[in-house]
Amino acid sequence: MAGRALLRVFNGQPLETSLQRYRESKHYPNVSFLCFQTLRHYFSLAERLRMLLNCNHTTLDREVWAVLLIGACQLQFSSTPRAACVNHLVESIKKLGKTSASSMINAVLRKYDNTTPIQENTSKYELPNWTIDWIQTEYPLHAVSILENNTQHPPLTLRINVNEISVQEYCALLEEQQIEFAKTVVPNAINVLNPKRMQTLPGFEEDYFAVQDLSSQLAVPLLASLPSDIILDACAFPGVKTRQIRDLYPQNQIISVDIKTRCSTWNIRTNDNVLHEHTYIQADLTNETEIDDMRFQRILLDAPCSGSGTLRRHPDIKLHCTMESVKENAELQGKLIRKLWKMLEYGGSMIYTTCSIFHAENDEIIECFLMEHQDITNEAITLPYGVSTKYGWQTIPQKDGSDGFYFCKLRKIKKNNECM
Ligand SMILES: C[S@@+](CC[C@H](N)C(=O)[O-])C[C@H]1O[C@@H](n2cnc3c(N)ncnc32)[C@H](O)[C@@H]1O
């Protein structure tokens, strides 16, 4: 299963989609762990394997390469005895009809040594060289910590739904169940120290919490909505921030839009614990939509991006993201911000946010946009951690802390000092 899931990732599928079909299987936790761990350490596992191969790994059948990587991951990180691990993988590859590769797999994995020193920079930081170079150029002061923290396991962060329970009461529930946790600098956010499946945490059914990265929790409060504001939640799927908007601004009318089809879990709970039929519009926001004539007082644009601030949470990104795809994202981000700006009412504000650490998807988008428009003020943002940028604020991946997110606040003003 793990080999197949990895193969789909090599073929371009996001890891979470690739694992989806095994959700109900009893093997899911193990398969998921193996795939995440293999991708998190892809470059060092690949380097150690390459030392044992008589050929360039790119000439190998992709399924065989996936099985070799899974084997190397097990030998590197698990206590499974070598013989059991190798025999299992050799049998698996035979079942896949690749009998001719079984002796090579057997030979390579029997020789695999998890103490062999790695030489390449790409293996040290588990990233492609272009990404390392880019981070070093853009973050001369923080590059080492960003690169090192990207290889760490991300923390499990909860946003406590204070409409249902106070943070103090929720912490007491965790203590009762002897679940270790740490409070954070973000109000209502706590880290669970021995991550568990969220379904097993207290208050899952009661909607006491949502799983949401620390930095991701910072965007919605920046909207600072008044109860009468209509909020456009642009690029809303899968709805993590929609849920936060609903919790923080329960009286507001919210319209969520995304190019993706709404899924069955979309209904968002209101604070009286009733499933709320939320206005969700499936639309491509770069084209004409049914809400083009509406005007909003607040817009959250959670733009599609490379996800370069969340590499440890989504380690498949490092295989899929390229300099080209970052440029394509930037084009899409530019189109989205231009289109949505027209839908913002004068006096209203837009929060532009990404989970990217690349300037090309952040400050550079805003710079370009500001040059084209005069009806904007760029408002200063200060958050509890991270760094100020030319036009906004950047959080960078922290050990046991947040992912890397970008935030920018823009207010729409009338040109030439006209009255609003
Ligand atoms: C960063 S994700 C949004 C995450 C979401 N706000 C949340 O908190 O759960 C970016 C979203 O942009 C959507 N998207 C990409 N291109 C789009 C387009 N042209 N129009 C509308 N949505 C788009 C993607 O489907 C994706 O769900």
The ligand as an SDF file (V2000), in Angstrom:
LIG
                    3D

 27 29  0  0  0  0  0  0  0  0999 V2000
   -4.6860   27.7330    0.5030 C   0  0  0  0  0  0  0  0  0  0  0  0
   -6.0390   26.8770   -0.1340 S   0  0  0  0  0  0  0  0  0  0  0  0
   -7.3520   27.5370    0.8020 C   0  0  0  0  0  0  0  0  0  0  0  0
   -7.4480   26.9940    2.1940 C   0  0  0  0  0  0  0  0  0  0  0  0
   -8.7340   27.4230    2.8930 C   0  0  0  0  0  0  0  0  0  0  0  0
   -8.9040   28.8590    2.9240 N   0  0  0  0  0  0  0  0  0  0  0  0
   -8.7830   26.9120    4.3080 C   0  0  0  0  0  0  0  0  0  0  0  0
   -8.4440   27.6470    5.2500 O   0  0  0  0  0  0  0  0  0  0  0  0
   -9.1340   25.7390    4.4860 O   0  0  0  0  0  0  0  0  0  0  0  0
   -6.2700   27.6420   -1.6820 C   0  0  0  0  0  0  0  0  0  0  0  0
   -7.5630   27.2900   -2.3880 C   0  0  0  0  0  0  0  0  0  0  0  0
   -7.6330   28.0550   -3.5850 O   0  0  0  0  0  0  0  0  0  0  0  0
   -8.5010   27.3660   -4.4620 C   0  0  0  0  0  0  0  0  0  0  0  0
   -8.3640   27.9330   -5.8070 N   0  0  0  0  0  0  0  0  0  0  0  0
   -7.3440   27.7900   -6.6750 C   0  0  0  0  0  0  0  0  0  0  0  0
   -7.5920   28.4560   -7.8120 N   0  0  0  0  0  0  0  0  0  0  0  0
   -8.8120   29.0460   -7.6640 C   0  0  0  0  0  0  0  0  0  0  0  0
   -9.6180   29.8520   -8.5180 C   0  0  0  0  0  0  0  0  0  0  0  0
   -9.2060   30.1880   -9.7550 N   0  0  0  0  0  0  0  0  0  0  0  0
  -10.8180   30.2500   -8.0700 N   0  0  0  0  0  0  0  0  0  0  0  0
  -11.2460   29.8930   -6.8370 C   0  0  0  0  0  0  0  0  0  0  0  0
  -10.5100   29.1290   -5.9820 N   0  0  0  0  0  0  0  0  0  0  0  0
   -9.3130   28.7100   -6.4020 C   0  0  0  0  0  0  0  0  0  0  0  0
   -8.0330   25.9380   -4.3200 C   0  0  0  0  0  0  0  0  0  0  0  0
   -9.0500   25.0530   -4.7050 O   0  0  0  0  0  0  0  0  0  0  0  0
   -7.7010   25.8450   -2.8340 C   0  0  0  0  0  0  0  0  0  0  0  0
   -8.7390   25.2200   -2.1450 O   0  0  0  0  0  0  0  0  0  0  0  0
  1  2  1  0
  2  3  1  0
  2 10  1  0
  3  4  1  0
  4  5  1  0
  5  6  1  0
  5  7  1  0
  7  8  2  0
  7  9  1  0
 10 11  1  0
 11 12  1  0
 11 26  1  0
 12 13  1  0
 13 14  1  0
 13 24  1  0
 14 15  1  0
 14 23  1  0
 15 16  2  0
 16 17  1  0
 17 18  1  0
 17 23  2  0
 18 19  1  0
 18 20  2  0
 20 21  1  0
 21 22  2  0
 22 23  1  0
 24 25  1  0
 24 26  1  0
 26 27  1  0
M  CHG  2   2   1   9  -1
M  END
$$$$
